[in-house]
Amino acid sequence: MSQITDSGRIRSITNQPLVLESPNVNQEILHRVTGLINLGTGFLNSLICMRFLLNLLDANRANPFARFIYSTTEPFLSVFQGLTYRPSFDGVVFELNALIAIAVYSLLAWATIRLVRILFARI
């Protein structure tokens, strides 16, 4: 139990320290959300890295695995198309925009995680 003092502050009747919980997000939920952001970014960056390697090795685009990698990463790399020159030699393509995309998506994930922690972590 508690009572209001003449100063308007709440004081415990039992003279025990009164702990008022601030409206914080459960830290376990915060940890899981940041883990999911890291997992998603890691998975996306792995797919983009696979695409980069497939282009570098001049993989057969008709192969189902290569087709899956190219079709999955295309929406994420379309933003970066035309950003840099794509040097190629005998079908081998060095996709510098894929490496830039990996760096940008990693930076966005880091910034998102920092923002979530700043907004919802207990001090």
Biopython code that builds the backbone (N, CA, C, O; Angstrom):
import numpy as np
from Bio.PDB.StructureBuilder import StructureBuilder

atoms = [
    (1, "MET", "N", (0.834, -1.184, 0.000)),
    (1, "MET", "CA", (0.000, 0.000, 0.000)),
    (1, "MET", "C", (0.871, 1.237, 0.000)),
    (1, "MET", "O", (2.050, 1.200, 0.351)),
    (2, "SER", "N", (0.258, 2.325, -0.401)),
    (2, "SER", "CA", (0.994, 3.574, -0.424)),
    (2, "SER", "C", (0.055, 4.718, -0.069)),
    (2, "SER", "O", (-1.166, 4.579, -0.131)),
    (3, "GLN", "N", (0.629, 5.823, 0.294)),
    (3, "GLN", "CA", (-0.158, 7.003, 0.595)),
    (3, "GLN", "C", (0.531, 8.218, -0.009)),
    (3, "GLN", "O", (1.733, 8.192, -0.275)),
    (4, "ILE", "N", (-0.218, 9.255, -0.217)),
    (4, "ILE", "CA", (0.332, 10.479, -0.788)),
    (4, "ILE", "C", (0.727, 11.397, 0.354)),
    (4, "ILE", "O", (-0.061, 11.642, 1.268)),
    (5, "THR", "N", (1.943, 11.901, 0.298)),
    (5, "THR", "CA", (2.428, 12.798, 1.346)),
    (5, "THR", "C", (1.983, 14.218, 1.046)),
    (5, "THR", "O", (1.368, 14.479, 0.013)),
    (6, "ASP", "N", (2.301, 15.143, 1.963)),
    (6, "ASP", "CA", (1.909, 16.541, 1.765)),
    (6, "ASP", "C", (2.664, 17.194, 0.613)),
    (6, "ASP", "O", (2.261, 18.248, 0.122)),
    (7, "SER", "N", (3.769, 16.566, 0.178)),
    (7, "SER", "CA", (4.501, 17.118, -0.966)),
    (7, "SER", "C", (3.952, 16.590, -2.291)),
    (7, "SER", "O", (4.412, 16.986, -3.362)),
    (8, "GLY", "N", (2.971, 15.697, -2.212)),
    (8, "GLY", "CA", (2.373, 15.155, -3.423)),
    (8, "GLY", "C", (3.079, 13.915, -3.932)),
    (8, "GLY", "O", (2.677, 13.359, -4.954)),
    (9, "ARG", "N", (4.120, 13.468, -3.249)),
    (9, "ARG", "CA", (4.846, 12.268, -3.655)),
    (9, "ARG", "C", (4.256, 11.041, -2.985)),
    (9, "ARG", "O", (3.676, 11.119, -1.902)),
    (10, "ILE", "N", (4.417, 9.910, -3.650)),
    (10, "ILE", "CA", (3.896, 8.658, -3.097)),
    (10, "ILE", "C", (4.936, 8.068, -2.150)),
    (10, "ILE", "O", (6.120, 7.985, -2.476)),
    (11, "ARG", "N", (4.462, 7.657, -0.960)),
    (11, "ARG", "CA", (5.349, 7.050, 0.020)),
    (11, "ARG", "C", (4.732, 5.741, 0.468)),
    (11, "ARG", "O", (3.520, 5.654, 0.669)),
    (12, "SER", "N", (5.554, 4.735, 0.623)),
    (12, "SER", "CA", (5.076, 3.437, 1.064)),
    (12, "SER", "C", (4.666, 3.506, 2.521)),
    (12, "SER", "O", (5.360, 4.107, 3.340)),
    (13, "ILE", "N", (3.536, 2.890, 2.846)),
    (13, "ILE", "CA", (3.062, 2.863, 4.228)),
    (13, "ILE", "C", (3.980, 1.997, 5.076)),
    (13, "ILE", "O", (4.171, 2.277, 6.259)),
    (14, "THR", "N", (4.550, 0.950, 4.489)),
    (14, "THR", "CA", (5.411, 0.036, 5.241)),
    (14, "THR", "C", (6.846, 0.533, 5.327)),
    (14, "THR", "O", (7.711, -0.175, 5.842)),
    (15, "ASN", "N", (7.113, 1.726, 4.838)),
    (15, "ASN", "CA", (8.453, 2.324, 4.806)),
    (15, "ASN", "C", (9.451, 1.513, 3.986)),
    (15, "ASN", "O", (10.663, 1.670, 4.136)),
    (16, "GLN", "N", (8.941, 0.660, 3.131)),
    (16, "GLN", "CA", (9.791, -0.058, 2.185)),
    (16, "GLN", "C", (9.982, 0.837, 0.969)),
    (16, "GLN", "O", (9.082, 1.598, 0.616)),
    (17, "PRO", "N", (11.128, 0.757, 0.333)),
    (17, "PRO", "CA", (11.322, 1.561, -0.879)),
    (17, "PRO", "C", (10.277, 1.199, -1.929)),
    (17, "PRO", "O", (10.068, 0.024, -2.231)),
    (18, "LEU", "N", (9.641, 2.191, -2.468)),
    (18, "LEU", "CA", (8.591, 1.980, -3.462)),
    (18, "LEU", "C", (9.221, 2.017, -4.847)),
    (18, "LEU", "O", (9.803, 3.024, -5.250)),
    (19, "VAL", "N", (9.099, 0.931, -5.555)),
    (19, "VAL", "CA", (9.678, 0.842, -6.890)),
    (19, "VAL", "C", (8.548, 1.021, -7.890)),
    (19, "VAL", "O", (7.640, 0.196, -7.984)),
    (20, "LEU", "N", (8.623, 2.116, -8.633)),
    (20, "LEU", "CA", (7.640, 2.358, -9.685)),
    (20, "LEU", "C", (8.218, 1.882, -11.006)),
    (20, "LEU", "O", (9.274, 2.340, -11.444)),
    (21, "GLU", "N", (7.515, 0.965, -11.625)),
    (21, "GLU", "CA", (7.977, 0.431, -12.907)),
    (21, "GLU", "C", (7.687, 1.435, -14.010)),
    (21, "GLU", "O", (6.560, 1.909, -14.156)),
    (22, "SER", "N", (8.712, 1.750, -14.781)),
    (22, "SER", "CA", (8.496, 2.603, -15.936)),
    (22, "SER", "C", (7.992, 1.747, -17.093)),
    (22, "SER", "O", (8.277, 0.551, -17.158)),
    (23, "PRO", "N", (7.253, 2.354, -17.991)),
    (23, "PRO", "CA", (6.689, 1.571, -19.091)),
    (23, "PRO", "C", (7.771, 1.190, -20.108)),
    (23, "PRO", "O", (7.904, 1.836, -21.147)),
    (24, "ASN", "N", (8.543, 0.138, -19.806)),
    (24, "ASN", "CA", (9.594, -0.345, -20.688)),
    (24, "ASN", "C", (9.159, -1.619, -21.381)),
    (24, "ASN", "O", (8.348, -2.385, -20.859)),
    (25, "VAL", "N", (9.699, -1.830, -22.539)),
    (25, "VAL", "CA", (9.461, -3.065, -23.257)),
    (25, "VAL", "C", (10.264, -4.161, -22.584)),
    (25, "VAL", "O", (11.384, -3.925, -22.131)),
    (26, "ASN", "N", (9.709, -5.337, -22.516)),
    (26, "ASN", "CA", (10.411, -6.472, -21.945)),
    (26, "ASN", "C", (11.742, -6.645, -22.681)),
    (26, "ASN", "O", (11.774, -6.666, -23.911)),
    (27, "GLN", "N", (12.818, -6.767, -21.944)),
    (27, "GLN", "CA", (14.153, -6.828, -22.548)),
    (27, "GLN", "C", (14.357, -8.096, -23.372)),
    (27, "GLN", "O", (15.144, -8.097, -24.319)),
    (28, "GLU", "N", (13.665, -9.160, -23.027)),
    (28, "GLU", "CA", (13.763, -10.381, -23.828)),
    (28, "GLU", "C", (13.136, -10.181, -25.204)),
    (28, "GLU", "O", (13.657, -10.676, -26.203)),
    (29, "ILE", "N", (12.031, -9.465, -25.255)),
    (29, "ILE", "CA", (11.400, -9.163, -26.542)),
    (29, "ILE", "C", (12.317, -8.274, -27.366)),
    (29, "ILE", "O", (12.460, -8.482, -28.571)),
    (30, "LEU", "N", (12.931, -7.300, -26.742)),
    (30, "LEU", "CA", (13.870, -6.419, -27.426)),
    (30, "LEU", "C", (15.039, -7.215, -28.004)),
    (30, "LEU", "O", (15.464, -6.977, -29.134)),
    (31, "HIS", "N", (15.549, -8.154, -27.224)),
    (31, "HIS", "CA", (16.652, -8.997, -27.678)),
    (31, "HIS", "C", (16.224, -9.851, -28.877)),
    (31, "HIS", "O", (16.988, -10.017, -29.828)),
    (32, "ARG", "N", (15.014, -10.385, -28.828)),
    (32, "ARG", "CA", (14.525, -11.213, -29.937)),
    (32, "ARG", "C", (14.295, -10.390, -31.204)),
    (32, "ARG", "O", (14.592, -10.855, -32.304)),
    (33, "VAL", "N", (13.777, -9.194, -31.060)),
    (33, "VAL", "CA", (13.532, -8.337, -32.229)),
    (33, "VAL", "C", (14.854, -7.970, -32.896)),
    (33, "VAL", "O", (14.974, -8.036, -34.119)),
    (34, "THR", "N", (15.837, -7.587, -32.100)),
    (34, "THR", "CA", (17.137, -7.249, -32.687)),
    (34, "THR", "C", (17.798, -8.486, -33.297)),
    (34, "THR", "O", (18.498, -8.380, -34.304)),
    (35, "GLY", "N", (17.582, -9.647, -32.697)),
    (35, "GLY", "CA", (18.099, -10.891, -33.273)),
    (35, "GLY", "C", (17.444, -11.208, -34.604)),
    (35, "GLY", "O", (18.111, -11.671, -35.530)),
    (36, "LEU", "N", (16.136, -10.960, -34.710)),
    (36, "LEU", "CA", (15.445, -11.183, -35.983)),
    (36, "LEU", "C", (15.932, -10.227, -37.067)),
    (36, "LEU", "O", (16.055, -10.613, -38.229)),
    (37, "ILE", "N", (16.207, -8.990, -36.689)),
    (37, "ILE", "CA", (16.745, -8.035, -37.660)),
    (37, "ILE", "C", (18.105, -8.506, -38.154)),
    (37, "ILE", "O", (18.391, -8.456, -39.351)),
    (38, "ASN", "N", (18.946, -8.966, -37.225)),
    (38, "ASN", "CA", (20.266, -9.487, -37.614)),
    (38, "ASN", "C", (20.148, -10.728, -38.487)),
    (38, "ASN", "O", (20.878, -10.874, -39.467)),
    (39, "LEU", "N", (19.230, -11.622, -38.136)),
    (39, "LEU", "CA", (19.036, -12.843, -38.914)),
    (39, "LEU", "C", (18.573, -12.527, -40.331)),
    (39, "LEU", "O", (19.105, -13.076, -41.295)),
    (40, "GLY", "N", (17.593, -11.653, -40.460)),
    (40, "GLY", "CA", (17.092, -11.283, -41.782)),
    (40, "GLY", "C", (18.151, -10.617, -42.636)),
    (40, "GLY", "O", (18.280, -10.916, -43.823)),
    (41, "THR", "N", (18.904, -9.721, -42.037)),
    (41, "THR", "CA", (19.963, -9.039, -42.780)),
    (41, "THR", "C", (21.070, -10.008, -43.165)),
    (41, "THR", "O", (21.597, -9.939, -44.276)),
    (42, "GLY", "N", (21.421, -10.895, -42.274)),
    (42, "GLY", "CA", (22.444, -11.898, -42.583)),
    (42, "GLY", "C", (22.017, -12.820, -43.708)),
    (42, "GLY", "O", (22.819, -13.159, -44.579)),
    (43, "PHE", "N", (20.747, -13.230, -43.691)),
    (43, "PHE", "CA", (20.223, -14.094, -44.749)),
    (43, "PHE", "C", (20.224, -13.360, -46.090)),
    (43, "PHE", "O", (20.655, -13.913, -47.101)),
    (44, "LEU", "N", (19.744, -12.120, -46.099)),
    (44, "LEU", "CA", (19.725, -11.333, -47.336)),
    (44, "LEU", "C", (21.136, -11.097, -47.861)),
    (44, "LEU", "O", (21.382, -11.245, -49.058)),
    (45, "ASN", "N", (22.058, -10.734, -46.988)),
    (45, "ASN", "CA", (23.432, -10.502, -47.417)),
    (45, "ASN", "C", (24.084, -11.785, -47.924)),
    (45, "ASN", "O", (24.910, -11.733, -48.835)),
    (46, "SER", "N", (23.728, -12.931, -47.352)),
    (46, "SER", "CA", (24.249, -14.206, -47.841)),
    (46, "SER", "C", (23.749, -14.495, -49.250)),
    (46, "SER", "O", (24.513, -14.948, -50.103)),
    (47, "LEU", "N", (22.472, -14.233, -49.495)),
    (47, "LEU", "CA", (21.930, -14.440, -50.839)),
    (47, "LEU", "C", (22.592, -13.513, -51.856)),
    (47, "LEU", "O", (22.906, -13.933, -52.970)),
    (48, "ILE", "N", (22.804, -12.256, -51.477)),
    (48, "ILE", "CA", (23.461, -11.312, -52.384)),
    (48, "ILE", "C", (24.908, -11.733, -52.635)),
    (48, "ILE", "O", (25.412, -11.601, -53.750)),
    (49, "CYS", "N", (25.569, -12.237, -51.603)),
    (49, "CYS", "CA", (26.948, -12.721, -51.756)),
    (49, "CYS", "C", (26.981, -13.927, -52.700)),
    (49, "CYS", "O", (27.884, -14.038, -53.530)),
    (50, "MET", "N", (25.997, -14.833, -52.576)),
    (50, "MET", "CA", (25.913, -15.971, -53.496)),
    (50, "MET", "C", (25.720, -15.497, -54.927)),
    (50, "MET", "O", (26.332, -16.040, -55.848)),
    (51, "ARG", "N", (24.880, -14.495, -55.121)),
    (51, "ARG", "CA", (24.667, -13.933, -56.460)),
    (51, "ARG", "C", (25.980, -13.369, -57.003)),
    (51, "ARG", "O", (26.319, -13.589, -58.166)),
    (52, "PHE", "N", (26.709, -12.651, -56.170)),
    (52, "PHE", "CA", (27.988, -12.086, -56.575)),
    (52, "PHE", "C", (28.941, -13.198, -57.026)),
    (52, "PHE", "O", (29.589, -13.080, -58.066)),
    (53, "LEU", "N", (29.023, -14.270, -56.245)),
    (53, "LEU", "CA", (29.911, -15.378, -56.591)),
    (53, "LEU", "C", (29.448, -16.102, -57.857)),
    (53, "LEU", "O", (30.271, -16.492, -58.685)),
    (54, "LEU", "N", (28.133, -16.282, -58.010)),
    (54, "LEU", "CA", (27.619, -16.935, -59.221)),
    (54, "LEU", "C", (27.946, -16.112, -60.465)),
    (54, "LEU", "O", (28.315, -16.673, -61.497)),
    (55, "ASN", "N", (27.817, -14.802, -60.378)),
    (55, "ASN", "CA", (28.195, -13.943, -61.494)),
    (55, "ASN", "C", (29.695, -14.000, -61.761)),
    (55, "ASN", "O", (30.131, -14.009, -62.912)),
    (56, "LEU", "N", (30.470, -14.038, -60.694)),
    (56, "LEU", "CA", (31.918, -14.071, -60.830)),
    (56, "LEU", "C", (32.387, -15.377, -61.465)),
    (56, "LEU", "O", (33.374, -15.389, -62.200)),
    (57, "LEU", "N", (31.686, -16.477, -61.186)),
    (57, "LEU", "CA", (32.051, -17.787, -61.725)),
    (57, "LEU", "C", (31.346, -18.101, -63.039)),
    (57, "LEU", "O", (31.515, -19.190, -63.588)),
    (58, "ASP", "N", (30.554, -17.154, -63.550)),
    (58, "ASP", "CA", (29.813, -17.328, -64.795)),
    (58, "ASP", "C", (28.928, -18.578, -64.737)),
    (58, "ASP", "O", (28.978, -19.435, -65.620)),
    (59, "ALA", "N", (28.119, -18.659, -63.680)),
    (59, "ALA", "CA", (27.231, -19.806, -63.482)),
    (59, "ALA", "C", (26.120, -19.822, -64.525)),
    (59, "ALA", "O", (25.736, -18.778, -65.053)),
    (60, "ASN", "N", (25.616, -20.995, -64.811)),
    (60, "ASN", "CA", (24.535, -21.190, -65.768)),
    (60, "ASN", "C", (23.245, -20.613, -65.174)),
    (60, "ASN", "O", (22.772, -21.091, -64.144)),
    (61, "ARG", "N", (22.683, -19.600, -65.812)),
    (61, "ARG", "CA", (21.478, -18.948, -65.303)),
    (61, "ARG", "C", (20.236, -19.823, -65.438)),
    (61, "ARG", "O", (19.210, -19.531, -64.823)),
    (62, "ALA", "N", (20.311, -20.882, -66.226)),
    (62, "ALA", "CA", (19.173, -21.788, -66.389)),
    (62, "ALA", "C", (19.081, -22.801, -65.253)),
    (62, "ALA", "O", (18.057, -23.466, -65.097)),
    (63, "ASN", "N", (20.133, -22.922, -64.469)),
    (63, "ASN", "CA", (20.130, -23.839, -63.337)),
    (63, "ASN", "C", (19.099, -23.375, -62.310)),
    (63, "ASN", "O", (19.012, -22.179, -62.032)),
    (64, "PRO", "N", (18.310, -24.303, -61.735)),
    (64, "PRO", "CA", (17.272, -23.889, -60.772)),
    (64, "PRO", "C", (17.805, -23.139, -59.548)),
    (64, "PRO", "O", (17.182, -22.189, -59.074)),
    (65, "PHE", "N", (18.964, -23.573, -59.043)),
    (65, "PHE", "CA", (19.527, -22.883, -57.877)),
    (65, "PHE", "C", (19.930, -21.455, -58.234)),
    (65, "PHE", "O", (19.629, -20.515, -57.499)),
    (66, "ALA", "N", (20.609, -21.302, -59.361)),
    (66, "ALA", "CA", (21.024, -19.968, -59.795)),
    (66, "ALA", "C", (19.807, -19.106, -60.099)),
    (66, "ALA", "O", (19.792, -17.919, -59.770)),
    (67, "ARG", "N", (18.805, -19.679, -60.712)),
    (67, "ARG", "CA", (17.586, -18.934, -61.016)),
    (67, "ARG", "C", (16.907, -18.466, -59.733)),
    (67, "ARG", "O", (16.406, -17.344, -59.666)),
    (68, "PHE", "N", (16.891, -19.330, -58.711)),
    (68, "PHE", "CA", (16.320, -18.952, -57.414)),
    (68, "PHE", "C", (17.084, -17.778, -56.796)),
    (68, "PHE", "O", (16.482, -16.818, -56.315)),
    (69, "ILE", "N", (18.418, -17.868, -56.816)),
    (69, "ILE", "CA", (19.238, -16.802, -56.234)),
    (69, "ILE", "C", (19.010, -15.487, -56.970)),
    (69, "ILE", "O", (18.821, -14.446, -56.341)),
    (70, "TYR", "N", (19.026, -15.530, -58.294)),
    (70, "TYR", "CA", (18.844, -14.307, -59.080)),
    (70, "TYR", "C", (17.457, -13.709, -58.886)),
    (70, "TYR", "O", (17.323, -12.495, -58.738)),
    (71, "SER", "N", (16.422, -14.548, -58.886)),
    (71, "SER", "CA", (15.057, -14.012, -58.752)),
    (71, "SER", "C", (14.780, -13.497, -57.345)),
    (71, "SER", "O", (14.008, -12.553, -57.174)),
    (72, "THR", "N", (15.397, -14.102, -56.343)),
    (72, "THR", "CA", (15.184, -13.666, -54.968)),
    (72, "THR", "C", (15.886, -12.346, -54.674)),
    (72, "THR", "O", (15.345, -11.496, -53.968)),
    (73, "THR", "N", (17.073, -12.175, -55.208)),
    (73, "THR", "CA", (17.851, -10.970, -54.894)),
    (73, "THR", "C", (17.557, -9.799, -55.825)),
    (73, "THR", "O", (17.929, -8.665, -55.527)),
    (74, "GLU", "N", (16.896, -10.060, -56.946)),
    (74, "GLU", "CA", (16.648, -8.993, -57.924)),
    (74, "GLU", "C", (15.920, -7.788, -57.336)),
    (74, "GLU", "O", (16.337, -6.659, -57.596)),
    (75, "PRO", "N", (14.840, -7.971, -56.549)),
    (75, "PRO", "CA", (14.166, -6.777, -55.994)),
    (75, "PRO", "C", (15.058, -5.949, -55.066)),
    (75, "PRO", "O", (14.917, -4.728, -54.993)),
    (76, "PHE", "N", (15.963, -6.605, -54.369)),
    (76, "PHE", "CA", (16.827, -5.898, -53.423)),
    (76, "PHE", "C", (17.990, -5.194, -54.116)),
    (76, "PHE", "O", (18.547, -4.235, -53.584)),
    (77, "LEU", "N", (18.353, -5.674, -55.306)),
    (77, "LEU", "CA", (19.465, -5.062, -56.043)),
    (77, "LEU", "C", (18.997, -4.079, -57.110)),
    (77, "LEU", "O", (19.811, -3.347, -57.672)),
    (78, "SER", "N", (17.701, -4.054, -57.396)),
    (78, "SER", "CA", (17.210, -3.160, -58.444)),
    (78, "SER", "C", (17.445, -1.690, -58.093)),
    (78, "SER", "O", (17.596, -0.857, -58.987)),
    (79, "VAL", "N", (17.477, -1.372, -56.818)),
    (79, "VAL", "CA", (17.743, -0.007, -56.369)),
    (79, "VAL", "C", (19.157, 0.428, -56.761)),
    (79, "VAL", "O", (19.402, 1.608, -57.013)),
    (80, "PHE", "N", (20.073, -0.520, -56.810)),
    (80, "PHE", "CA", (21.477, -0.216, -57.052)),
    (80, "PHE", "C", (21.889, -0.407, -58.513)),
    (80, "PHE", "O", (23.050, -0.179, -58.855)),
    (81, "GLN", "N", (20.958, -0.822, -59.380)),
    (81, "GLN", "CA", (21.289, -1.022, -60.794)),
    (81, "GLN", "C", (21.698, 0.307, -61.421)),
    (81, "GLN", "O", (21.056, 1.332, -61.195)),
    (82, "GLY", "N", (22.757, 0.281, -62.202)),
    (82, "GLY", "CA", (23.236, 1.480, -62.869)),
    (82, "GLY", "C", (24.065, 2.393, -61.990)),
    (82, "GLY", "O", (24.492, 3.456, -62.439)),
    (83, "LEU", "N", (24.298, 2.007, -60.766)),
    (83, "LEU", "CA", (25.082, 2.843, -59.852)),
    (83, "LEU", "C", (26.558, 2.867, -60.256)),
    (83, "LEU", "O", (27.204, 3.915, -60.235)),
    (84, "THR", "N", (27.067, 1.714, -60.617)),
    (84, "THR", "CA", (28.475, 1.610, -61.012)),
    (84, "THR", "C", (28.590, 0.854, -62.329)),
    (84, "THR", "O", (27.637, 0.224, -62.788)),
    (85, "TYR", "N", (29.742, 0.928, -62.912)),
    (85, "TYR", "CA", (30.047, 0.190, -64.125)),
    (85, "TYR", "C", (30.230, -1.285, -63.772)),
    (85, "TYR", "O", (30.842, -1.609, -62.754)),
    (86, "ARG", "N", (29.701, -2.178, -64.611)),
    (86, "ARG", "CA", (29.817, -3.620, -64.375)),
    (86, "ARG", "C", (30.851, -4.196, -65.339)),
    (86, "ARG", "O", (30.500, -4.574, -66.456)),
    (87, "PRO", "N", (32.107, -4.270, -64.935)),
    (87, "PRO", "CA", (33.111, -4.843, -65.833)),
    (87, "PRO", "C", (32.858, -6.335, -66.054)),
    (87, "PRO", "O", (32.533, -7.066, -65.119)),
    (88, "SER", "N", (33.012, -6.772, -67.302)),
    (88, "SER", "CA", (32.826, -8.190, -67.620)),
    (88, "SER", "C", (33.888, -8.632, -68.618)),
    (88, "SER", "O", (34.403, -7.838, -69.405)),
    (89, "PHE", "N", (34.197, -9.925, -68.561)),
    (89, "PHE", "CA", (35.170, -10.509, -69.461)),
    (89, "PHE", "C", (34.763, -11.945, -69.731)),
    (89, "PHE", "O", (34.746, -12.764, -68.812)),
    (90, "ASP", "N", (34.437, -12.261, -70.965)),
    (90, "ASP", "CA", (34.003, -13.601, -71.375)),
    (90, "ASP", "C", (32.859, -14.133, -70.507)),
    (90, "ASP", "O", (32.879, -15.297, -70.106)),
    (91, "GLY", "N", (31.885, -13.306, -70.220)),
    (91, "GLY", "CA", (30.716, -13.735, -69.453)),
    (91, "GLY", "C", (30.863, -13.598, -67.954)),
    (91, "GLY", "O", (29.868, -13.661, -67.233)),
    (92, "VAL", "N", (32.072, -13.414, -67.468)),
    (92, "VAL", "CA", (32.298, -13.231, -66.039)),
    (92, "VAL", "C", (32.010, -11.773, -65.707)),
    (92, "VAL", "O", (32.624, -10.868, -66.272)),
    (93, "VAL", "N", (31.069, -11.551, -64.784)),
    (93, "VAL", "CA", (30.652, -10.192, -64.439)),
    (93, "VAL", "C", (31.048, -9.895, -63.004)),
    (93, "VAL", "O", (30.772, -10.677, -62.095)),
    (94, "PHE", "N", (31.693, -8.766, -62.815)),
    (94, "PHE", "CA", (32.037, -8.301, -61.476)),
    (94, "PHE", "C", (30.980, -7.279, -61.064)),
    (94, "PHE", "O", (31.031, -6.119, -61.472)),
    (95, "GLU", "N", (30.016, -7.728, -60.247)),
    (95, "GLU", "CA", (28.898, -6.877, -59.824)),
    (95, "GLU", "C", (29.289, -6.086, -58.581)),
    (95, "GLU", "O", (29.088, -6.540, -57.455)),
    (96, "LEU", "N", (29.836, -4.927, -58.795)),
    (96, "LEU", "CA", (30.224, -4.076, -57.671)),
    (96, "LEU", "C", (28.989, -3.572, -56.923)),
    (96, "LEU", "O", (29.047, -3.336, -55.716)),
    (97, "ASN", "N", (27.868, -3.407, -57.640)),
    (97, "ASN", "CA", (26.655, -2.938, -56.966)),
    (97, "ASN", "C", (26.144, -3.948, -55.938)),
    (97, "ASN", "O", (25.476, -3.553, -54.982)),
    (98, "ALA", "N", (26.439, -5.245, -56.106)),
    (98, "ALA", "CA", (26.050, -6.239, -55.103)),
    (98, "ALA", "C", (26.831, -6.030, -53.808)),
    (98, "ALA", "O", (26.281, -6.159, -52.714)),
    (99, "LEU", "N", (28.107, -5.709, -53.940)),
    (99, "LEU", "CA", (28.922, -5.449, -52.746)),
    (99, "LEU", "C", (28.476, -4.166, -52.046)),
    (99, "LEU", "O", (28.479, -4.084, -50.817)),
    (100, "ILE", "N", (28.097, -3.179, -52.836)),
    (100, "ILE", "CA", (27.581, -1.932, -52.256)),
    (100, "ILE", "C", (26.263, -2.206, -51.528)),
    (100, "ILE", "O", (26.020, -1.660, -50.452)),
    (101, "ALA", "N", (25.419, -3.050, -52.116)),
    (101, "ALA", "CA", (24.139, -3.396, -51.487)),
    (101, "ALA", "C", (24.357, -4.097, -50.152)),
    (101, "ALA", "O", (23.647, -3.820, -49.184)),
    (102, "ILE", "N", (25.324, -4.994, -50.091)),
    (102, "ILE", "CA", (25.627, -5.681, -48.829)),
    (102, "ILE", "C", (26.030, -4.664, -47.765)),
    (102, "ILE", "O", (25.580, -4.746, -46.622)),
    (103, "ALA", "N", (26.867, -3.721, -48.134)),
    (103, "ALA", "CA", (27.303, -2.695, -47.182)),
    (103, "ALA", "C", (26.133, -1.815, -46.743)),
    (103, "ALA", "O", (26.006, -1.497, -45.560)),
    (104, "VAL", "N", (25.280, -1.421, -47.689)),
    (104, "VAL", "CA", (24.152, -0.542, -47.359)),
    (104, "VAL", "C", (23.141, -1.262, -46.467)),
    (104, "VAL", "O", (22.670, -0.692, -45.482)),
    (105, "TYR", "N", (22.802, -2.517, -46.806)),
    (105, "TYR", "CA", (21.834, -3.246, -45.986)),
    (105, "TYR", "C", (22.383, -3.547, -44.595)),
    (105, "TYR", "O", (21.629, -3.552, -43.622)),
    (106, "SER", "N", (23.671, -3.795, -44.490)),
    (106, "SER", "CA", (24.280, -3.990, -43.162)),
    (106, "SER", "C", (24.227, -2.709, -42.345)),
    (106, "SER", "O", (23.943, -2.742, -41.147)),
    (107, "LEU", "N", (24.497, -1.591, -42.984)),
    (107, "LEU", "CA", (24.441, -0.298, -42.300)),
    (107, "LEU", "C", (23.011, 0.034, -41.862)),
    (107, "LEU", "O", (22.803, 0.534, -40.757)),
    (108, "LEU", "N", (22.035, -0.239, -42.713)),
    (108, "LEU", "CA", (20.634, -0.002, -42.340)),
    (108, "LEU", "C", (20.209, -0.883, -41.170)),
    (108, "LEU", "O", (19.504, -0.422, -40.272)),
    (109, "ALA", "N", (20.630, -2.140, -41.174)),
    (109, "ALA", "CA", (20.295, -3.031, -40.062)),
    (109, "ALA", "C", (20.932, -2.548, -38.771)),
    (109, "ALA", "O", (20.287, -2.547, -37.723)),
    (110, "TRP", "N", (22.196, -2.136, -38.837)),
    (110, "TRP", "CA", (22.875, -1.631, -37.646)),
    (110, "TRP", "C", (22.159, -0.393, -37.107)),
    (110, "TRP", "O", (21.939, -0.274, -35.901)),
    (111, "ALA", "N", (21.795, 0.530, -38.006)),
    (111, "ALA", "CA", (21.121, 1.756, -37.576)),
    (111, "ALA", "C", (19.746, 1.452, -36.988)),
    (111, "ALA", "O", (19.342, 2.076, -36.007)),
    (112, "THR", "N", (19.030, 0.507, -37.574)),
    (112, "THR", "CA", (17.715, 0.129, -37.051)),
    (112, "THR", "C", (17.832, -0.478, -35.659)),
    (112, "THR", "O", (17.053, -0.146, -34.766)),
    (113, "ILE", "N", (18.797, -1.359, -35.476)),
    (113, "ILE", "CA", (18.998, -1.984, -34.165)),
    (113, "ILE", "C", (19.386, -0.938, -33.127)),
    (113, "ILE", "O", (18.887, -0.976, -32.003)),
    (114, "ARG", "N", (20.258, -0.014, -33.481)),
    (114, "ARG", "CA", (20.640, 1.042, -32.548)),
    (114, "ARG", "C", (19.441, 1.899, -32.170)),
    (114, "ARG", "O", (19.268, 2.252, -31.003)),
    (115, "LEU", "N", (18.608, 2.236, -33.162)),
    (115, "LEU", "CA", (17.426, 3.049, -32.898)),
    (115, "LEU", "C", (16.449, 2.326, -31.985)),
    (115, "LEU", "O", (15.904, 2.928, -31.060)),
    (116, "VAL", "N", (16.223, 1.042, -32.234)),
    (116, "VAL", "CA", (15.322, 0.254, -31.383)),
    (116, "VAL", "C", (15.858, 0.194, -29.963)),
    (116, "VAL", "O", (15.095, 0.330, -29.007)),
    (117, "ARG", "N", (17.148, -0.007, -29.816)),
    (117, "ARG", "CA", (17.730, -0.071, -28.469)),
    (117, "ARG", "C", (17.685, 1.275, -27.760)),
    (117, "ARG", "O", (17.465, 1.333, -26.550)),
    (118, "ILE", "N", (17.892, 2.349, -28.501)),
    (118, "ILE", "CA", (17.814, 3.682, -27.885)),
    (118, "ILE", "C", (16.394, 3.972, -27.420)),
    (118, "ILE", "O", (16.191, 4.549, -26.352)),
    (119, "LEU", "N", (15.419, 3.573, -28.216)),
    (119, "LEU", "CA", (14.029, 3.873, -27.875)),
    (119, "LEU", "C", (13.471, 2.970, -26.773)),
    (119, "LEU", "O", (12.680, 3.429, -25.950)),
    (120, "PHE", "N", (13.871, 1.687, -26.740)),
    (120, "PHE", "CA", (13.176, 0.747, -25.874)),
    (120, "PHE", "C", (14.029, 0.057, -24.822)),
    (120, "PHE", "O", (13.468, -0.658, -23.991)),
    (121, "ALA", "N", (15.333, 0.221, -24.801)),
    (121, "ALA", "CA", (16.157, -0.473, -23.821)),
    (121, "ALA", "C", (16.080, 0.228, -22.470)),
    (121, "ALA", "O", (15.927, 1.447, -22.386)),
    (122, "ARG", "N", (16.189, -0.564, -21.432)),
    (122, "ARG", "CA", (16.241, 0.002, -20.077)),
    (122, "ARG", "C", (17.569, 0.665, -19.868)),
    (122, "ARG", "O", (18.605, 0.189, -20.332)),
    (123, "ILE", "N", (17.526, 1.757, -19.171)),
    (123, "ILE", "CA", (18.768, 2.495, -18.901)),
    (123, "ILE", "C", (19.389, 1.988, -17.629)),
    (123, "ILE", "O", (20.443, 2.475, -17.220)),
]
sb = StructureBuilder()
sb.init_structure("model")
sb.init_model(0)
sb.init_chain("A")
sb.init_seg("    ")
for serial, (resi, resn, name, xyz) in enumerate(atoms, 1):
    if name == "N":
        sb.init_residue(resn, " ", resi, " ")
    sb.init_atom(name, np.array(xyz, "f"), 0.0, 1.0, " ", f" {name:<3s}", serial, name[0])
structure = sb.get_structure()
